[in-house]
C-alpha cells in the first residue's frame, strides 16, 4: 500500500467518523428538543437537563462538521473565509 492510498483511507475514515458524529448529535439534539418524539416527555416545561441534552447534541453537530471539513481540506492552508465561518459557528454556540 503506497502513501497516497493510506492517506486516502485515513481521510475517508475521518470523514465517516465526522458524519457519524453529526448524525448522532442530531439524534441527541432531537431528543433534547422534543423528547415526546421518543415517548420520554415527563414534564410540560423545559428543564435544565433538557437544555443540557440539546446543547450537547448541538456541540456534537458542530464538532463533527468541523472534523469533516478539516479532513476534507487536507493539509492545505485554510482561507480566511473558512476561518470566519468556523468562528461564527463557535460564537453562535456560545451565545
N, C-alpha and C positions, 0 to 999 in steps of 0.2 A: 504494500500500500504506500503510495507516494504521499508527499507532504500536502499537496493540494486536495486530495481526496480526504485526508484526515481532517484538514481544516473545514472542508465542506460538511463532513458528517458531524463535527463538533458544532458547527454553525446551525445545522438542521436540528440538533438536539436542543440547543439553547432556544431556538425559535419555538419548537414544540413545547418546551418547558414553560416559556413565557405565555404561550397561548393557553396552555392548561391552567396556568395561574390566573389568567384573565377570566376564563370560563368559571373556575371555582370561585373566584372573587365575585363574579356576577351572581352566582348562586348564594353566596353568603350575604351579599348586598340585598338581594331579593328577600332572603329570609329575615333580614333586619327591618326592611321597609314594610313588607306585607307578610307577617307571619301567618295570617289567615289562609294564604295560598297553600300552606303546608299543614293546616289544622293545628297550629301551635299558638293561636291568639288566646291569651288568658286574661287580657285586660283591655278595656276600651281606650285607654290612654297610652301615649308613647312614654316609655320609661327609660331610665339610664342604660339598662342592659341592651335594650333595643337600639338605642342610638349608638352604643359602643359596637354592636354587631354590624350595623350598616357602615360605620366608619372603618372598621377592619376590612370589610368587603371592598369598600372604595379604595382603601390603601393597596389591597391586593391587585385590584384592577390597574391602578397607576403603576405599581412596581412591575407587574407582568408586562404591561405595554412598554415601559421603558426598557425592560430586559430584551424584549423582542426587537425594538428599534435599534438598540445598541448592537445587538448581534447581527442584524441585517446591515448595519452601517459598516461593520468590519473594522479594520484598523485605520480607516481613513479619518482625517480630521473633520469634525462636525462644523457645519456652517453656523453662523450666528443666529439665523432664523430658527434653527432647531433647538439651540440652547435657550432661546427666548420662549419657545413653545413649552419646553420641559419646565422651565421656571414658572411659567404661568399655571401649568397643571399643579405643580407643587404648592404654589401660592394659593390657588383655589382650594386645594385640600386643607391647608392650614386654616383658611377662613371658614 
